[in-house]
Amino acid sequence: MRNIDIINACTDLGVAVDGASLGPDELTQGLKNDNINNIYKIYTDCSNKQTEKENKKKNLKRLNEFNERLYDAVLKSIIAGNFPLTVGGDHSLVIASALASINRNKSLGIIWVDAHGDFNTFDTTITGNIHGLPLAAITGYEKKELVYFHNNNHYKYENTVIVGGRDIDPLEKENLEDAGVTVFTTEDIKKEGMTAIMEKAIEIACNGTDGMHISYDLDVIDPKIAPGVSVPAKDGINLEEAYQAVDCIIKHKDKLKSLDLVEYNPTKDIENKTKVIAKTILESIINNI
């Protein structure tokens, strides 16, 4: 068992919808386990954030300042020999957590468990919400203004895998095809099974690398089952598949260097349905890695 540092990344600056900044504290409140070394909180004031659709670089300065602090916190955890488990917050925070992880490892692959590709650039984004750009940023496809605090290697396209993708913008799809990122859709999961898809994803992410970073976005789950997310996408994976993905991650824990669980929005939840699922995932990871 590893010493785990839980880092609550309390932000929703990357999305026009409010509420994801409240998610980390909701999920980690009262959490106790002998494996937990510390629970840290990286917070930013998300009030008066920019939300106008025509602004393609909404909250850029504030988000970058937050991510620089988060980057330093995750890096500090890794240097201390602990396992960083980052709880979000919107998905833009993973620019910091994923890059801090690869900073301390020669080469890593990444598995992006998500309904969305998050592979837009400032030129292709429709909404201007930066939580739609992080995977492009950490692979270096869009890095100019989002990763100034990271002067190191990026994730290689050939070791980058999206699992559960189904709500991908047309130009974003072109970006993914141009980069050569592997995308396993929800339909692929329905046809082959989550376990088979995750095994393929792990093989791709770890091929020639020192391990992998996992970023698990709760909106990969069907919103009828898990409504408490900021940007729900219909026809998602079911609960069994959601937990099977976690089982596969645990099975290959020797290759796991860092992990995020993101996008829980308690203001959108119904009868704590999503909270229960998210806490189950969180506790399963903590108990078994």
C-alpha positions in Angstrom: 0.0 0.0 0.0 1.2 3.5 -0.8 1.0 6.7 1.2 -1.7 8.8 -0.5 -1.9 12.5 -0.6 -5.4 13.6 -1.5 -5.4 17.1 -3.1 -8.7 18.8 -3.3 -8.6 21.0 -6.4 -11.5 23.4 -5.7 -12.1 25.2 -9.0 -14.8 25.6 -11.7 -13.0 28.4 -13.6 -12.7 26.1 -16.6 -16.5 25.8 -17.2 -19.3 28.3 -17.4 -21.5 26.2 -15.0 -20.9 26.9 -11.3 -20.6 24.2 -8.6 -17.8 21.8 -9.5 -15.5 23.8 -7.1 -17.7 22.4 -4.3 -17.2 18.8 -5.3 -13.8 18.0 -3.7 -14.8 18.9 -0.1 -18.1 17.1 -0.5 -16.3 13.9 -1.6 -13.5 13.9 1.0 -15.4 15.2 4.0 -15.0 12.6 6.8 -12.8 10.4 4.7 -10.4 8.3 6.8 -8.0 5.6 5.9 -4.6 4.5 7.1 -3.3 4.9 3.6 -4.0 8.6 3.6 -1.0 10.7 4.4 -2.6 14.1 4.1 -5.6 15.9 2.6 -4.6 19.2 1.0 -6.9 21.9 -0.4 -6.0 24.1 -3.3 -8.7 26.7 -3.6 -9.5 29.6 -5.8 -12.3 32.2 -5.7 -14.6 31.3 -8.6 -17.0 34.2 -8.1 -17.4 36.8 -10.8 -15.9 34.5 -13.4 -16.3 35.2 -17.1 -19.0 33.1 -18.8 -19.7 34.9 -22.1 -19.5 32.3 -24.9 -17.7 34.6 -27.4 -14.8 34.9 -25.0 -12.5 32.0 -26.1 -10.0 32.5 -23.2 -12.4 32.9 -20.3 -10.7 33.2 -16.9 -7.3 32.3 -18.4 -5.1 34.3 -16.0 -7.0 33.1 -12.9 -7.0 29.5 -14.0 -3.3 29.5 -14.8 -2.5 31.0 -11.4 -4.6 28.2 -9.8 -3.0 25.5 -11.9 0.5 26.7 -11.0 -0.3 26.3 -7.3 -1.8 22.9 -7.9 1.2 21.8 -10.0 3.5 22.7 -7.2 1.4 20.8 -4.7 1.3 17.6 -6.8 5.0 17.9 -7.5 5.7 18.2 -3.8 3.7 15.1 -3.1 5.6 13.0 -5.7 9.0 14.3 -4.5 8.0 13.2 -1.0 7.4 9.7 -2.3 3.7 9.8 -1.9 0.9 9.0 -4.4 -1.0 12.1 -5.5 -4.8 11.6 -5.9 -6.3 14.8 -7.1 -10.1 15.4 -6.6 -11.8 18.0 -8.7 -13.1 20.4 -9.6 -13.5 20.9 -13.4 -11.2 19.0 -15.8 -9.0 22.0 -16.6 -7.1 21.3 -13.3 -5.6 18.2 -14.8 -3.3 20.4 -16.8 -1.5 20.8 -13.5 -1.8 17.4 -12.0 -0.9 15.4 -15.1 2.1 17.6 -16.0 3.4 17.5 -12.4 3.3 13.7 -12.6 5.2 13.5 -15.9 7.7 16.0 -14.6 9.0 13.4 -12.2 8.8 10.5 -14.6 10.8 10.1 -17.8 7.8 9.1 -19.8 4.1 8.4 -19.0 1.0 7.4 -20.9 -2.4 8.8 -20.0 -5.9 7.4 -20.0 -8.7 10.0 -20.2 -11.9 8.4 -19.0 -14.4 10.9 -20.2 -17.5 11.5 -22.3 -15.6 14.4 -24.0 -12.3 14.6 -25.9 -11.1 17.7 -24.1 -8.8 18.1 -27.2 -9.9 21.5 -28.4 -7.5 24.4 -28.9 -8.2 28.1 -28.5 -8.7 28.1 -32.3 -11.3 25.2 -32.4 -13.2 25.6 -29.2 -16.9 26.4 -29.6 -17.6 27.4 -26.0 -14.3 28.9 -24.8 -14.6 26.8 -21.7 -11.0 25.8 -20.9 -12.1 22.4 -19.4 -12.5 21.4 -23.1 -8.7 21.9 -23.7 -6.7 20.1 -21.1 -5.8 16.9 -23.0 -4.6 19.0 -25.9 -2.5 21.1 -23.5 -0.8 18.2 -21.7 0.1 16.5 -25.0 1.5 19.7 -26.4 -1.1 20.1 -29.1 -2.2 23.4 -27.4 0.4 24.5 -24.9 1.2 28.1 -25.6 -0.8 29.7 -22.9 -1.8 26.9 -20.5 1.4 25.3 -19.4 3.9 28.1 -18.9 4.8 26.7 -15.5 5.9 23.4 -17.0 9.2 23.3 -18.8 9.5 19.6 -19.3 8.2 16.8 -21.4 4.6 16.2 -22.5 2.5 13.1 -23.0 3.0 11.5 -26.3 0.0 11.2 -28.6 0.7 7.5 -29.2 0.4 6.8 -25.5 -2.8 8.9 -25.0 -6.1 7.1 -24.9 -9.7 8.4 -24.4 -12.1 5.9 -23.0 -15.9 6.5 -23.2 -15.8 9.4 -25.7 -19.1 10.3 -27.2 -19.6 14.0 -27.2 -16.7 15.3 -29.3 -16.9 18.5 -31.4 -16.3 18.2 -35.2 -13.1 20.3 -35.2 -12.0 18.6 -32.0 -12.4 15.2 -33.7 -10.1 16.5 -36.5 -7.5 17.5 -33.9 -7.6 14.0 -32.4 -7.3 12.4 -35.8 -4.4 14.7 -36.7 -2.6 13.9 -33.5 -3.2 10.2 -33.7 -4.8 9.9 -30.2 -6.7 6.6 -29.6 -10.4 7.0 -28.9 -12.5 4.2 -27.5 -16.2 5.3 -27.7 -19.1 4.3 -25.5 -20.2 2.2 -28.4 -16.9 0.4 -28.3 -17.4 -0.4 -24.7 -20.9 -1.7 -25.3 -19.5 -4.0 -28.0 -16.4 -5.3 -26.4 -16.9 -4.7 -22.7 -15.3 -2.2 -20.4 -12.7 -4.6 -19.1 -11.4 -5.4 -22.6 -11.3 -1.8 -23.6 -9.5 -0.8 -20.4 -6.9 -3.5 -21.0 -6.3 -2.2 -24.5 -6.1 1.3 -23.2 -3.5 0.4 -20.5 -1.4 -1.5 -23.0 -1.3 1.6 -25.3 -0.6 4.0 -22.4 2.2 1.9 -21.0 3.8 0.8 -24.2 7.4 2.0 -23.9 6.6 4.3 -20.9 7.4 4.3 -17.2 3.7 4.0 -16.3 0.5 5.9 -16.6 -1.6 8.8 -15.3 -5.4 8.2 -15.1 -7.9 11.0 -15.3 -11.5 9.8 -14.5 -14.3 12.3 -15.3 -17.6 11.3 -13.8 -19.5 12.6 -16.8 -18.4 9.4 -18.6 -21.3 7.7 -16.7 -24.8 8.1 -18.1 -26.4 11.2 -16.6 -29.6 9.2 -15.7 -27.4 7.3 -13.3 -24.9 10.1 -12.3 -26.6 13.5 -12.9 -24.3 15.5 -10.7 -21.9 16.8 -13.3 -21.5 20.2 -15.0 -21.8 19.0 -18.7 -23.8 15.8 -18.9 -23.7 13.8 -22.1 -26.5 11.3 -22.8 -26.0 7.6 -23.5 -23.1 7.1 -21.2 -21.6 4.0 -19.6 -23.6 2.1 -16.9 -22.7 1.7 -13.3 -21.2 -1.8 -13.7 -18.9 -0.5 -16.5 -17.9 2.5 -14.3 -16.8 0.2 -11.6 -15.1 -2.2 -14.0 -12.9 0.6 -15.2 -11.8 1.2 -11.6 -11.1 -2.6 -11.1 -8.8 -2.5 -14.1 -6.9 0.5 -12.8 -6.4 -1.3 -9.5 -5.4 -4.5 -11.2 -2.5 -2.5 -12.9 -1.7 -0.4 -9.9 2.0 -1.1 -10.3 1.9 1.0 -13.4 -0.2 3.8 -11.9 1.7 6.9 -11.0 -1.1 9.4 -10.3 -4.8 9.8 -10.7 -7.6 12.4 -10.8 -11.3 12.1 -10.1 -13.1 15.2 -11.4 -16.2 17.0 -12.4 -18.5 16.1 -9.5 -21.0 19.0 -9.2 -23.1 18.7 -6.0 -25.4 21.5 -7.2 -26.5 19.4 -10.1 -26.8 16.1 -8.2 -30.2 14.4 -7.4 -30.6 12.7 -4.1 -26.8 12.3 -3.8 -26.8 9.7 -6.6 -23.5 10.9 -8.1 -21.9 11.6 -4.7 -22.4 7.9 -3.6 -20.9 6.7 -6.9 -18.0 9.1 -6.7 -17.2 8.2 -3.1 -17.4 4.5 -3.9 -14.8 5.0 -6.7 -12.6 7.2 -4.5 -12.7 4.7 -1.6 -12.0 1.8 -3.8 -8.9 3.4 -5.2 -7.7 4.5 -1.8 -8.2 1.0 -0.3 -6.5 -0.9 -3.1 -3.6 1.0 -4.5 
